[in-house]
Amino acid sequence: MMSNRGHRPLRGEIPFHRSLRRPGTLTVSSLVLSLFFGGSPTGRADEKTIDISADHLEIDHKSHMVSARGKVQLFQPGIVDLQADEASYALDSRVIEARGNIRLEHNGDQFRSEKIQLDLEKRQGAMEQAVADIKGPGGRIHAGKVQFHSQDSYTLEQAGYTNCDCPEGEKPAWELTADTIEMDRLSNTLTAHDVKLRLGDVPVLWVPWWQHPFLPKRQSGLLYPVMRVGGGNGFEMDLPYYWNIAPERDATVTLHPTSRRGMLTKIQYRYMGENFRGSLDTQNIYDTVEERHRGLTLFTHRQDLGSWEIDTRLAASQTRDFLNDFQDKKLVDSRERRLESHLIADRLWMRRSGFTSFQGGTVWYQNLDTVNDRFTVQRLPYLSLLDDRPLHALDRAVEGQGAAVGHFLLHSDGKLDSFYQESGDAAQRLDLAPELQYWRALPVGHFSAAVGLRETSYLIQGDPNQTGTDFAGSISRESASMRARLDLELARTYGDGNWKHTLEPAVQYAAVAAGDQSHLPNFDSMVRHFSVSNLFAGNLFSGEDRVSSAEWVAYGLTSRLFGRQEDGAIRQLVTGTIGQRWAPAGDREYQGGHEFSDLVAGVEWYPGLHWTVGVGGRYDPYLNRLEASDSLVGYSDARTAVTVGYHRNIPEPLGNGLISEGSLDPLEDLSLQASLRLDDNWRLKQNADYSLESGGLKSWRTGIAYDHACWSLEFSGGRDLSSQTSEHGGGFIGFFFTLRGLGGYGFSS
């Protein structure tokens, strides 16, 4: 009740409006009272105010109390936002007591209760029979009592916690219950005592103490274990501890006990700065089966030093079969047969027109397929310089003579390599390749030409070719190349500009003249697999150690269709290319001795927003046989992703014992990759590679998963594809169970 008898307004208190209807009781709809905090006889007032609104407000001047009923809301920015059926507020002590349908927002967390007391001065209070939604993704709490200790910490008694975002009113699939749960936002920790993990109503695990970050922030502490069972190592488990050293540094130490081979230790250290980042990973074990130490170490570091970029990678395995028994595909692919270490420095100089780039470093390989690395070729060190500069003076000179306007460019490529083998064999290679290029626009296309020289010199010690003969001295090779290419584009539009069709014929003449190369070492060259992508290549070899000394004409036709799709956008719908090479007599060794090469073709078709069709291949017109094909059909939408592929490759004889790179073995495979969402919860995953030569599966993986708002369960099995299936990969089967926000558990064998 509000009484006027004997009352004088408190100093610092705003007088109420004089037009109140009658003394004793105040009944005003949505009246907002702004009261100074700390109003007291001392006369000092805080400029912060608390706004109180309600259907009914009553003020007792004698007790300095404000009482509110009906749609009560108390609000002070950054301090309190509370709704209730009834509430009282003491002006002197700044204590709020509220009852009925309480809604409290506390530091971003949403609390619901029936009774609460809050001390705004001390930022403390208590709430009974509370339910809370924690700010951020997931996090729901219920407690018999909540004790607020400060703005950022509180304790829950007889409480339950789940990080499951299930709908309100639905019982969570999992929950941690405890006698007490202490929550500290500043340290981002949830600490519980006498903890039970419940799946539904069933307790499945008890621990006396538990600590968990309740917000998705980096936090030192134990991570969740992962268990598995395998034939080689028996029962295995990862027990990781994460150490948040600093915002820019962290470490993870993992104990990995195995029932058959002993204890594996994994350590990962990561760091970063304003212009650098890196990591160190090491895994070590004393193998009780093989009675020796085994391990793997990987160090990476990238750094920007002004205009320079440094890339460092060091990889080493103590035993060459470590990846066979202890696979960690996040670190190194278990199918990797050579571990690469390198130290590389890059720099790029950009000019107003043109650029210069430099790269230098060393590359070291550990060959995991050999007993030792005596004959593994290392690059210690190498230097590479690339320069492109327009020749504007030549442009102006040609134009001044009345010739057609074009653009000249000088492209220069220089490389210095030092190849080394532990056997003692070594070679230094210097390769210089300047090339003058010309480009001119035409009304319906463009013309380009290039003339180049290449000088490659070797300083050899030993037998880098491993031919059984030693050599000490220098040898060299000179070559010259010339090519001219004409590209045309004919286009036509249809249907008021909604459709466009192009015909793009191209023809290129290329000639390369080189001396005898049979006496040269070969560190990096193989004949490129003939396809649409290298139809107009100037050198049919990869690398620098070999050049294709021959003359040929390449010709092809590309056609594109653009159209307006169902979403209104105009896109490229179809692209098709077909091409071939012709070589005169004496220059046909790269075409199996034939006048015409195989016919190569490729088509990409996008019949709709969700469909992709691609077909590419190489056809032998003399044997009337499809030599190579890469075809796929893919469909993808919000629920489904399916890709079916066909792959065929028959080794391509090129004369003189030459074979295309990557074509040493016949291959004819079918592949399938699919992810199907059966409904809102179930999804099916299937990957398979089927060999048509052997009539069997090379690799496959089948999995079915159930996704819930609170948990997921996946069963999967299959066979891994690897370079040597007898040593790597093999079959597996397992399951993985994940509690959203808590962790995952599973095994595979």
C-alpha positions in Angstrom: 0.0 0.0 0.0 1.1 3.5 -0.6 0.6 5.8 2.4 1.1 9.6 2.4 1.0 10.0 6.2 4.3 11.2 7.6 6.2 10.7 4.3 8.8 13.1 3.0 10.3 12.2 -0.4 13.7 10.6 -0.2 16.6 12.6 -1.5 17.5 11.3 -4.9 14.1 9.9 -5.5 11.9 11.2 -8.4 8.5 12.3 -7.1 5.6 10.5 -8.6 3.0 12.0 -10.9 0.5 14.2 -9.1 -2.5 13.0 -11.1 -2.8 9.6 -9.2 -6.5 8.7 -9.0 -6.8 8.1 -5.3 -4.4 7.8 -2.3 -3.4 4.5 -0.8 -3.5 2.4 -3.9 -2.0 3.0 -7.4 -3.5 1.2 -10.3 -2.0 2.3 -13.6 -1.6 0.2 -16.8 2.0 0.0 -18.1 3.3 2.8 -15.9 7.1 2.9 -15.9 8.8 4.3 -12.7 12.4 5.5 -12.9 13.9 5.3 -9.5 17.4 6.4 -8.6 19.5 3.5 -7.2 21.0 4.0 -3.8 18.5 6.7 -2.9 19.1 7.3 0.8 19.1 10.0 3.4 22.8 10.6 2.6 21.7 12.4 -0.5 24.0 10.6 -2.9 22.4 9.1 -5.9 23.5 6.8 -8.7 22.6 8.0 -12.2 21.7 4.4 -13.2 18.0 3.6 -12.9 15.8 0.5 -12.8 12.6 0.5 -14.8 9.6 -1.2 -13.3 6.4 -1.7 -15.2 3.3 -3.7 -14.2 -0.5 -3.7 -14.3 -0.6 -2.7 -10.6 2.1 -0.7 -8.7 2.1 0.1 -5.0 4.6 2.2 -3.2 5.2 2.3 0.6 7.1 5.4 1.4 7.7 4.4 4.9 9.4 1.1 4.1 10.8 2.3 0.8 9.3 -0.7 -1.0 7.8 -1.0 -4.4 5.3 -3.8 -5.0 4.1 -4.9 -8.4 1.5 -7.3 -9.7 0.5 -8.5 -13.1 2.8 -8.6 -16.1 5.7 -7.4 -14.0 9.0 -6.4 -15.6 12.1 -5.1 -14.0 14.9 -3.9 -16.2 18.3 -2.3 -15.8 20.6 -2.4 -18.8 23.4 -4.9 -18.2 22.2 -5.8 -14.7 18.8 -7.4 -14.7 15.9 -8.2 -17.1 13.2 -10.0 -15.1 9.6 -10.9 -15.7 7.2 -12.3 -13.1 3.6 -12.4 -11.9 4.5 -10.6 -8.6 7.6 -8.7 -7.4 8.8 -6.4 -4.7 11.8 -4.1 -4.8 13.5 -2.5 -1.8 15.0 0.9 -2.6 17.5 0.9 0.3 19.0 -2.6 -0.1 18.3 -2.9 -3.8 16.9 -6.4 -3.3 14.3 -7.9 -5.6 11.9 -10.7 -4.6 9.7 -12.2 -7.2 7.2 -15.1 -7.6 5.3 -16.8 -10.3 6.2 -17.5 -14.0 9.7 -16.0 -13.6 11.7 -15.3 -16.7 15.3 -14.0 -15.9 18.0 -13.1 -18.4 21.3 -13.3 -16.6 24.4 -12.5 -18.7 22.8 -13.9 -21.8 21.5 -17.1 -20.1 17.7 -17.6 -19.8 16.3 -18.8 -16.5 12.8 -19.9 -15.6 11.5 -20.4 -12.1 8.7 -19.8 -9.6 10.6 -18.0 -6.9 13.7 -15.8 -6.8 15.6 -13.3 -4.7 18.3 -11.0 -6.2 20.6 -8.5 -4.5 21.5 -6.0 -7.3 24.2 -4.3 -5.2 26.2 -7.5 -4.6 25.1 -9.2 -7.8 24.1 -12.2 -5.7 20.9 -14.2 -5.2 19.0 -17.5 -5.2 16.4 -19.1 -7.4 14.4 -22.3 -6.6 13.2 -25.0 -9.0 15.0 -23.4 -11.9 15.4 -24.3 -15.6 18.0 -22.5 -17.7 19.1 -22.3 -21.4 22.8 -21.4 -21.6 23.8 -18.8 -24.1 25.3 -20.3 -27.3 24.8 -23.6 -29.1 23.1 -26.0 -26.7 23.2 -26.2 -23.0 20.2 -26.8 -20.8 20.2 -26.9 -17.0 17.6 -27.7 -14.3 18.3 -27.4 -10.6 16.5 -27.5 -7.2 18.3 -24.4 -6.3 20.6 -21.9 -8.1 23.0 -19.7 -6.0 24.3 -16.6 -7.9 27.7 -15.7 -6.5 28.5 -12.9 -9.0 27.7 -11.8 -12.5 29.8 -14.6 -14.0 29.5 -17.6 -11.6 26.8 -19.6 -9.9 26.2 -22.9 -8.2 23.4 -25.4 -9.0 22.2 -27.9 -6.4 20.5 -31.2 -7.2 21.1 -30.3 -10.8 21.1 -31.8 -14.3 23.0 -30.6 -17.4 22.8 -31.5 -21.1 24.3 -29.8 -24.1 21.5 -31.3 -26.2 19.4 -28.8 -28.2 16.2 -30.9 -28.1 12.8 -29.2 -28.2 11.5 -27.6 -25.0 9.4 -30.1 -23.0 11.2 -33.1 -24.6 13.3 -35.2 -22.3 17.0 -35.1 -23.5 18.6 -38.3 -24.8 21.5 -37.8 -22.3 22.1 -35.8 -19.2 24.7 -35.3 -16.5 23.1 -35.2 -13.0 25.1 -34.1 -10.0 24.7 -33.0 -6.4 26.4 -29.7 -7.3 27.4 -28.1 -10.5 29.6 -25.0 -10.4 29.6 -22.7 -13.4 32.2 -20.1 -14.0 31.9 -18.1 -17.2 35.2 -16.3 -16.8 37.1 -19.6 -16.8 34.5 -21.3 -19.0 34.2 -24.3 -16.8 31.4 -26.5 -15.6 32.6 -28.5 -12.5 30.3 -31.2 -11.2 30.6 -33.5 -8.1 29.0 -36.9 -7.7 28.2 -37.1 -11.4 26.0 -39.7 -13.2 25.7 -39.9 -16.9 22.1 -40.9 -17.8 20.8 -42.1 -21.2 17.2 -41.3 -20.9 16.3 -42.4 -17.3 19.0 -45.0 -17.1 22.3 -44.2 -15.3 25.2 -45.7 -17.3 28.3 -44.1 -15.7 29.3 -42.6 -12.3 32.4 -40.4 -11.6 33.1 -38.5 -8.4 34.2 -35.4 -10.3 33.7 -34.0 -13.8 34.9 -30.8 -15.5 33.6 -29.6 -18.9 33.7 -26.4 -20.9 30.0 -25.3 -21.2 30.7 -22.8 -24.0 32.4 -23.7 -27.3 35.7 -22.0 -26.4 39.3 -23.3 -26.1 39.7 -24.7 -22.7 42.5 -26.8 -21.1 41.4 -30.2 -19.9 40.7 -33.8 -20.8 39.2 -34.5 -24.1 36.9 -37.4 -24.9 38.4 -40.9 -25.3 38.1 -42.9 -28.5 38.2 -46.7 -28.4 38.7 -49.3 -31.1 39.6 -52.9 -31.6 41.8 -54.2 -34.3 43.6 -57.4 -35.3 47.2 -56.0 -35.2 47.1 -53.9 -32.0 44.2 -55.4 -30.1 42.2 -53.0 -28.0 43.2 -49.4 -28.4 42.2 -46.2 -26.8 43.0 -42.5 -27.2 43.2 -40.5 -23.9 43.9 -36.9 -24.9 44.7 -33.9 -22.7 44.4 -30.4 -24.3 46.5 -27.6 -23.0 45.4 -24.1 -23.9 48.8 -22.5 -23.4 48.0 -19.1 -24.8 45.7 -17.6 -27.5 48.3 -18.3 -30.1 49.7 -21.6 -28.8 48.3 -24.9 -27.7 49.3 -28.5 -27.2 47.6 -31.9 -27.1 49.2 -34.9 -25.3 47.5 -38.3 -26.0 48.2 -41.6 -24.3 47.3 -44.4 -26.7 47.5 -47.8 -24.8 47.3 -50.9 -26.9 46.7 -54.4 -25.5 49.3 -56.0 -27.8 52.0 -53.5 -28.6 52.4 -51.3 -25.5 51.8 -47.6 -24.9 51.9 -45.2 -27.9 52.4 -41.5 -27.0 51.2 -38.7 -29.3 52.2 -35.0 -28.9 50.9 -32.1 -31.0 52.1 -28.6 -30.5 50.6 -25.7 -32.6 51.6 -22.1 -32.7 50.8 -19.0 -34.8 51.6 -15.3 -35.0 51.0 -12.3 -37.1 53.0 -13.6 -40.0 53.8 -17.2 -39.2 52.2 -20.5 -38.1 53.3 -24.1 -37.6 52.9 -27.4 -35.8 55.0 -30.2 -34.4 53.5 -33.7 -34.3 55.4 -36.7 -32.9 54.2 -40.3 -32.1 56.4 -42.8 -30.4 56.1 -46.3 -29.0 58.3 -49.1 -27.7 56.7 -52.0 -29.7 56.6 -55.0 -27.4 55.9 -57.3 -30.3 58.9 -56.2 -32.4 60.9 -55.2 -29.3 62.1 -51.9 -30.8 61.3 -48.2 -30.7 59.1 -46.9 -33.5 57.8 -43.5 -34.3 56.8 -40.7 -36.7 57.6 -37.0 -36.5 56.2 -34.2 -38.7 57.1 -30.5 -38.3 55.6 -27.7 -40.5 56.2 -24.0 -40.5 55.1 -21.2 -42.8 56.3 -17.6 -42.4 56.1 -14.3 -44.3 59.2 -12.3 -44.2 58.3 -9.1 -46.0 58.2 -10.1 -49.7 59.5 -13.6 -48.9 57.5 -16.6 -47.9 59.2 -19.6 -46.2 57.6 -23.1 -46.2 59.2 -25.8 -44.1 58.2 -29.4 -43.7 60.2 -32.1 -42.0 58.8 -35.7 -42.0 60.5 -38.8 -40.7 59.6 -42.3 -39.6 61.8 -44.4 -37.4 60.6 -47.6 -39.1 59.3 -47.7 -42.6 56.2 -49.7 -41.7 55.0 -47.5 -38.8 52.1 -46.2 -40.9 51.0 -49.9 -41.5 50.3 -50.5 -37.8 49.5 -47.0 -36.4 47.5 -45.1 -39.0 46.7 -41.5 -38.3 45.3 -40.1 -41.6 44.9 -36.6 -40.1 48.7 -36.6 -39.9 49.9 -38.6 -42.9 47.9 -40.7 -45.4 48.5 -44.3 -44.6 48.9 -45.0 -48.3 51.8 -42.6 -48.5 54.9 -44.4 -49.8 57.4 -41.4 -49.7 57.7 -38.9 -46.9 58.7 -35.5 -48.2 60.7 -33.0 -46.3 61.5 -29.6 -47.7 62.6 -26.0 -47.0 61.4 -23.6 -49.7 61.6 -19.9 -50.1 59.4 -17.9 -52.5 59.4 -14.3 -53.6 57.3 -12.5 -56.2 58.2 -9.1 -57.7 55.2 -7.5 -59.4 55.7 -4.8 -61.9 53.4 -2.4 -63.7 53.5 -4.9 -66.6 54.9 -8.4 -66.0 56.4 -10.1 -63.0 59.5 -12.0 -61.7 59.2 -14.9 -59.3 62.0 -16.8 -57.5 61.9 -20.1 -55.6 64.7 -21.9 -53.9 65.1 -24.7 -51.4 65.8 -28.3 -50.8 63.6 -31.4 -51.0 64.4 -34.7 -49.3 62.4 -38.0 -49.6 62.2 -41.0 -47.3 61.2 -43.9 -49.5 59.0 -46.3 -47.4 59.1 -49.0 -50.0 62.9 -49.7 -49.8 65.2 -51.0 -47.1 67.2 -47.8 -47.3 67.4 -44.7 -49.4 70.7 -45.2 -51.2 69.2 -44.7 -54.6 66.4 -42.3 -53.7 66.9 -39.0 -55.6 67.1 -35.9 -53.4 67.1 -32.3 -54.6 69.8 -30.5 -52.5 69.3 -27.7 -53.3 67.4 -26.2 -56.3 66.8 -22.6 -57.6 64.1 -21.5 -60.0 63.6 -18.1 -61.6 60.7 -17.1 -63.8 60.3 -13.8 -65.6 57.6 -12.4 -67.8 58.1 -8.9 -69.3 56.1 -7.3 -72.1 58.3 -5.9 -74.9 56.5 -2.6 -75.5 59.4 -1.2 -77.6 59.1 -4.1 -80.0 55.3 -3.6 -80.1 55.8 0.1 -81.1 58.5 -0.8 -83.6 56.3 -3.3 -85.4 53.4 -1.0 -85.4 55.5 1.8 -86.8 56.4 -0.4 -89.8 52.7 -0.7 -90.7 52.3 -4.2 -89.4 49.3 -5.5 -87.5 49.1 -4.4 -83.9 50.0 -7.2 -81.5 51.8 -7.8 -78.2 55.2 -9.3 -77.6 56.2 -11.0 -74.4 59.6 -12.4 -73.3 59.1 -15.4 -71.1 62.3 -16.7 -69.4 62.6 -19.8 -67.3 65.8 -20.8 -65.5 66.4 -23.7 -63.1 69.4 -25.0 -61.2 69.0 -28.4 -59.6 71.4 -30.5 -57.5 70.4 -34.1 -57.4 72.0 -36.4 -54.8 71.8 -40.1 -53.9 73.2 -41.6 -50.8 75.0 -44.1 -53.0 77.3 -41.3 -53.9 75.9 -40.6 -57.3 75.1 -36.9 -57.9 74.3 -34.5 -60.7 73.8 -30.8 -61.2 71.4 -29.6 -63.9 71.2 -26.1 -65.3 68.2 -25.5 -67.5 67.7 -22.1 -69.3 64.6 -21.6 -71.5 63.9 -18.2 -72.9 60.9 -17.9 -75.2 59.6 -15.0 -77.3 55.8 -15.0 -77.4 53.4 -13.0 -79.6 49.6 -12.5 -79.3 47.2 -10.7 -81.6 43.5 -10.2 -81.4 41.4 -11.0 -84.4 37.8 -10.0 -85.2 36.6 -13.6 -84.3 39.4 -14.9 -82.2 43.1 -14.5 -81.7 46.5 -15.7 -83.0 49.5 -16.6 -80.9 53.0 -17.8 -81.7 56.2 -18.5 -79.8 59.9 -19.2 -80.6 62.1 -20.6 -77.9 65.5 -22.1 -77.1 66.5 -24.5 -74.3 69.9 -25.2 -73.0 70.3 -28.0 -70.5 73.7 -28.9 -69.0 74.6 -31.6 -66.6 77.6 -32.1 -64.3 77.6 -35.8 -63.4 79.5 -37.8 -60.8 78.8 -41.5 -60.6 75.8 -43.3 -62.1 72.5 -41.4 -61.4 70.8 -43.5 -64.0 71.8 -46.7 -62.2 72.9 -48.3 -65.5 76.0 -49.9 -64.0 78.5 -47.5 -65.5 80.2 -44.6 -63.7 80.8 -41.2 -65.3 82.5 -38.0 -64.2 82.1 -35.0 -66.4 79.7 -32.7 -68.1 77.2 -33.2 -70.9 74.5 -31.0 -72.4 71.5 -30.8 -74.7 70.3 -28.0 -76.9 66.9 -27.7 -78.3 64.8 -25.2 -80.2 61.0 -25.0 -80.4 58.5 -23.1 -82.4 54.7 -23.1 -82.3 51.9 -21.1 -83.9 48.2 -21.3 -82.9 45.0 -19.9 -84.3 41.9 -19.8 -82.1 38.5 -18.7 -83.5 35.1 -18.2 -81.8 31.9 -18.1 -83.7 28.8 -17.4 -81.6 25.1 -17.1 -82.2 22.2 -16.2 -79.9 18.7 -17.6 -79.9 15.4 -17.0 -78.2 15.7 -13.3 -77.4 19.2 -13.8 -75.9 18.2 -16.7 -73.6 20.4 -19.1 -75.5 23.9 -18.8 -76.9 25.9 -21.4 -78.9 29.6 -21.1 -79.8 31.9 -23.0 -82.2 35.6 -22.6 -81.2 38.0 -24.3 -83.7 41.7 -24.2 -82.9 44.8 -25.4 -84.7 48.4 -25.4 -83.6 51.7 -26.2 -85.4 54.5 -27.2 -83.2 58.1 -28.3 -83.9 60.9 -29.1 -81.5 64.4 -30.0 -82.5 66.8 -31.5 -79.9 70.0 -33.5 -79.9 70.5 -37.0 -78.7 69.0 -37.5 -75.2 69.7 -41.2 -74.6 72.9 -40.4 -72.6 71.2 -37.9 -70.3 70.0 -38.9 -66.8 66.3 -38.7 -66.2 65.1 -37.4 -62.9 61.6 -36.0 -63.6 60.3 -36.8 -67.1 57.7 -39.1 -68.6 55.5 -38.8 -71.6 52.3 -37.1 -70.7 49.1 -39.1 -70.9 47.4 -37.8 -74.0 44.1 -36.1 -73.2 42.0 -33.0 -74.0 43.9 -31.1 -71.3 47.3 -31.4 -73.1 46.1 -31.5 -76.7 48.0 -28.3 -77.4 51.1 -29.0 -75.2 54.3 -27.6 -76.6 56.3 -30.5 -75.0 54.9 -34.0 -74.8 57.1 -34.8 -71.8 56.7 -33.6 -68.2 59.8 -32.2 -66.5 63.0 -30.9 -68.1 65.1 -34.0 -68.7 63.4 -34.9 -71.9 61.9 -32.9 -74.7 59.8 -34.3 -77.5 62.0 -33.8 -80.6 59.3 -34.0 -83.3 57.0 -32.0 -85.5 53.2 -32.2 -85.3 50.0 -30.4 -85.9 47.3 -30.5 -83.2 43.7 -29.5 -84.1 40.5 -29.4 -82.1 37.0 -28.1 -81.8 35.2 -26.8 -78.7 31.5 -26.0 -78.6 29.6 -24.4 -75.8 25.9 -23.9 -75.1 24.7 -21.3 -72.7 21.1 -21.1 -71.5 18.7 -19.7 -68.9 18.0 -22.2 -66.2 15.0 -22.6 -63.9 16.4 -20.1 -61.3 16.5 -17.4 -64.1 20.3 -17.2 -64.3 22.2 -17.8 -67.6 24.8 -20.6 -67.2 27.0 -22.7 -69.3 25.0 -25.9 -69.9 27.2 -28.0 -72.3 30.9 -27.9 -73.2 32.4 -30.4 -75.7 35.9 -30.7 -77.1 37.3 -33.1 -79.6 40.8 -33.2 -81.0 43.7 -35.1 -82.6 47.4 -34.7 -83.6 49.0 -35.4 -87.0 52.7 -36.0 -87.4 54.7 -36.3 -90.7 56.8 -39.4 -91.4 59.8 -39.6 -89.1 58.1 -37.8 -86.2 55.6 -40.5 -85.1 57.2 -42.2 -82.2 55.0 -40.4 -79.8 51.9 -41.8 -81.6 52.9 -45.5 -81.7 54.3 -45.0 -85.2 51.0 -43.9 -86.7 50.4 -40.8 -88.8 47.4 -39.8 -86.7 47.3 -39.9 -82.9 44.5 -41.3 -80.9 41.3 -39.2 -80.9 40.6 -37.4 -77.6 37.3 -36.0 -76.6 35.5 -34.6 -73.5 32.0 -33.4 -72.7 30.6 -31.7 -69.7 26.8 -31.4 -69.4 24.8 -29.7 -66.7 21.2 -30.7 -67.4 19.8 -29.0 -64.3 20.8 -27.3 -61.1 21.5 -30.6 -59.4 22.9 -32.7 -62.2 26.4 -33.0 -63.6 27.5 -35.3 -66.5 31.1 -35.6 -67.6 32.6 -37.9 -70.3 36.2 -37.9 -71.5 38.2 -40.5 -73.3 40.9 -41.5 -75.9 40.0 -43.6 -78.9 42.4 -45.6 -81.1 41.2 -45.4 -84.7 43.6 -48.1 -85.9 42.6 -50.8 -83.4 39.0 -49.4 -83.3 39.2 -49.5 -79.4 38.5 -47.2 -76.6 41.9 -46.8 -74.9 40.9 -44.5 -72.0 37.8 -43.1 -70.5 36.8 -41.0 -67.4 33.1 -40.7 -67.1 30.8 -39.6 -64.3 27.2 -38.8 -63.5 26.5 -36.8 -60.4 23.4 -35.6 -58.6 23.4 -33.4 -55.6 20.7 -31.6 -53.5 20.0 -30.9 -49.9 19.3 -34.6 -49.1 21.2 -36.6 -51.7 24.6 -36.7 -53.3 25.4 -39.5 -55.7 28.3 -39.8 -58.2 28.8 -42.9 -60.4 32.1 -43.1 -62.4 33.6 -45.3 -65.1 37.4 -45.3 -65.5 39.3 -47.1 -68.2 43.0 -46.9 -69.2 45.0 -49.3 -71.4 48.8 -48.6 -71.6 49.6 -46.4 -74.5 52.6 -47.7 -76.5 54.5 -44.8 -78.0 57.4 -46.5 -79.8 61.0 -46.9 -78.6 59.7 -48.4 -75.3 58.0 -45.2 -74.3 54.8 -45.3 -72.2 52.6 -42.5 -71.0 53.0 -41.5 -67.4 50.5 -43.1 -65.0 49.6 -45.8 -67.6 51.8 -48.7 -66.6 49.0 -51.1 -65.7 45.6 -51.8 -67.4 42.7 -50.3 -65.5 39.0 -50.6 -65.9 37.0 -49.6 -62.8 33.5 -48.6 -61.7 33.2 -46.2 -58.8 30.3 -45.1 -56.6 30.1 -42.4 -54.0 26.7 -41.8 -52.4 25.2 -40.1 -49.4 21.4 -40.5 -49.1 19.3 -39.0 -46.4 16.5 -41.5 -46.0 14.4 -39.2 -43.7 15.1 -36.4 -41.2 17.2 -38.7 -39.1 18.6 -41.6 -41.1 21.3 -41.3 -43.8 23.1 -44.0 -45.8 26.7 -43.6 -47.1 28.2 -45.9 -49.7 31.7 -45.7 -51.4 32.9 -48.5 -53.7 35.6 -49.2 -56.4 34.9 -52.2 -58.5 37.6 -53.7 -60.8 36.2 -55.0 -64.1 39.4 -56.8 -64.9 39.4 -58.9 -61.8 35.7 -58.9 -61.3 35.9 -57.9 -57.7 35.7 -55.0 -55.3 39.0 -53.2 -54.8 37.7 -51.0 -51.9 34.3 -50.3 -50.4 32.8 -48.6 -47.4 29.2 -48.9 -46.3 27.7 -46.9 -43.4 24.4 -46.1 -42.0 23.9 -43.3 -39.5 21.1 -42.0 -37.3 21.3 -38.2 -36.5 19.3 -36.9 -33.5 19.3 -33.4 -32.1 21.1 -34.8 -29.0 23.1 -37.8 -30.4 24.2 -39.8 -33.4 25.1 -43.4 -34.1 26.9 -44.7 -37.1 27.7 -48.3 -38.2 30.2 -48.8 -41.0 32.4 -51.4 -42.6 34.5 -52.0 -45.6 37.9 -52.4 -47.1 40.6 -49.7 -47.6 42.2 -49.1 -50.9 46.0 -48.7 -50.7 49.1 -49.0 -52.8 49.9 -52.5 -51.5 46.8 -54.1 -50.0 48.8 -57.0 -48.5 50.7 -54.5 -46.3 48.3 -51.6 -46.0 44.6 -51.1 -45.6 42.5 -54.2 -45.2 39.0 -54.8 -44.0 37.3 -53.0 -41.1 34.0 -52.9 -39.2 33.0 -50.7 -36.4 30.6 -48.2 -34.8 30.8 -44.7 -33.4 28.4 -43.2 -30.9 28.4 -39.4 -30.3 26.6 -37.4 -27.7 26.2 -33.8 -29.0 28.5 -31.6 -27.1 29.9 -34.3 -24.9 32.0 -36.5 -27.1 32.1 -39.7 -29.1 32.9 -43.3 -28.4 33.4 -46.2 -30.8 35.6 -49.0 -32.1 36.6 -50.5 -35.4 38.4 -53.7 -36.3 
